[in-house]
């Protein structure tokens, strides 16, 4: 899969999939604008403003995954009577998933600050 597409007018266009990912994780990357295309000769970049709906939806989904993972981990431990040795390898894996998605959700939910005047 290519990350960019070149057109006849000398521009490199960012693929739609990469643009959606950039919008979705704009809180983590602190991006106020997302690149749409780049002029090959002058290296000028055309931007579009960050779509906050994608960003907020991604943060909500990540928090949902975190909560579901924690609840599933508790359920598995209750199923074996709290005996950690019988819970198997899924316990640390689920903890890692919960921590990773939780941290990503918190970072992504930060407000995007306006660009400071220069």
C-alpha positions as CSV (number, residue, x, y, z in Angstrom):
1,X,0.0,0.0,0.0
2,X,1.4,3.4,-1.0
3,X,1.3,6.3,1.4
4,X,1.1,8.8,-1.4
5,X,-0.2,9.3,-4.9
6,X,1.5,11.5,-7.5
7,X,-0.7,13.4,-10.0
8,X,0.0,15.0,-13.4
9,X,0.4,18.6,-12.0
10,X,3.5,17.8,-9.9
11,X,1.8,17.2,-6.6
12,X,2.1,14.3,-4.2
13,X,-1.2,13.6,-2.6
14,X,-1.5,11.9,0.9
15,X,-3.6,8.8,0.7
16,X,-7.1,8.9,2.2
17,X,-6.2,6.2,4.7
18,X,-3.2,8.2,6.1
19,X,-5.3,11.3,6.2
20,X,-7.9,9.6,8.4
21,X,-5.2,8.2,10.7
22,X,-3.7,11.7,11.0
23,X,-7.1,13.1,11.9
24,X,-7.8,10.3,14.3
25,X,-4.6,10.7,16.3
26,X,-4.3,14.4,16.1
27,X,-4.2,14.7,19.9
28,X,-1.2,12.5,20.2
29,X,0.7,14.2,17.4
30,X,-0.6,17.7,18.5
31,X,-1.5,18.5,14.9
32,X,-3.7,21.5,14.2
33,X,-3.6,20.8,10.4
34,X,-3.3,17.7,8.3
35,X,-1.3,17.6,5.1
36,X,-3.3,17.0,1.9
37,X,-0.8,17.3,-0.9
38,X,2.8,18.5,-1.4
39,X,4.2,20.3,-4.5
40,X,7.2,18.3,-5.7
41,X,9.1,21.3,-7.0
42,X,8.6,23.9,-4.4
43,X,7.9,21.6,-1.4
44,X,4.8,23.7,-0.5
45,X,2.3,21.8,1.5
46,X,-1.5,22.2,1.3
47,X,-3.2,21.6,4.7
48,X,-6.7,21.0,5.9
49,X,-7.8,21.7,9.5
50,X,-8.0,18.7,11.9
51,X,-11.4,17.0,11.9
52,X,-12.2,16.9,15.7
53,X,-15.0,14.3,15.2
54,X,-12.4,11.7,14.1
55,X,-10.2,12.6,17.0
56,X,-12.9,12.4,19.6
57,X,-14.3,9.2,18.2
58,X,-10.9,7.6,18.3
59,X,-10.4,8.7,22.0
60,X,-13.8,7.3,22.9
61,X,-13.1,3.9,21.2
62,X,-9.7,3.7,22.9
63,X,-11.2,4.3,26.3
64,X,-13.9,1.7,25.6
65,X,-11.2,-0.8,24.7
66,X,-9.4,0.0,28.0
67,X,-12.6,-0.5,30.1
68,X,-13.6,-3.7,28.2
69,X,-10.1,-5.1,28.7
70,X,-10.0,-4.4,32.4
71,X,-13.5,-5.9,32.9
72,X,-12.5,-9.0,30.8
73,X,-9.3,-9.5,32.8
74,X,-11.3,-9.3,36.1
75,X,-13.8,-11.8,34.8
76,X,-11.0,-14.2,33.9
77,X,-9.5,-13.9,37.3
78,X,-12.8,-14.5,39.0
79,X,-13.4,-17.6,36.8
80,X,-10.3,-19.2,38.3
81,X,-11.0,-18.1,41.8
82,X,-8.4,-15.4,41.9
83,X,-5.6,-17.9,41.4
84,X,-3.1,-16.0,39.3
85,X,-1.2,-19.1,38.3
86,X,-4.3,-20.6,36.7
87,X,-5.2,-17.4,34.8
88,X,-2.4,-18.0,32.3
89,X,-0.5,-15.7,30.1
90,X,-3.5,-13.6,29.2
91,X,-3.4,-11.6,32.4
92,X,-0.2,-9.6,31.7
93,X,-1.2,-9.3,28.0
94,X,-4.5,-7.9,28.9
95,X,-2.9,-5.5,31.4
96,X,-0.5,-4.3,28.7
97,X,-3.4,-3.7,26.3
98,X,-5.3,-1.8,29.0
99,X,-2.3,0.4,29.8
100,X,-1.4,1.1,26.2
101,X,-4.9,2.0,25.0
102,X,-5.6,4.0,28.2
103,X,-2.5,6.1,27.8
104,X,-3.2,6.6,24.1
105,X,-6.8,7.6,24.8
106,X,-5.7,10.1,27.5
107,X,-3.0,11.6,25.2
108,X,-5.3,11.8,22.2
109,X,-8.1,13.5,24.2
110,X,-5.9,16.5,25.1
111,X,-7.2,19.7,23.5
112,X,-5.3,20.9,20.5
113,X,-3.9,24.3,21.4
114,X,-4.0,27.1,18.8
115,X,-0.8,27.9,17.2
116,X,1.2,30.5,19.1
117,X,1.9,33.8,17.4
118,X,5.4,34.2,16.0
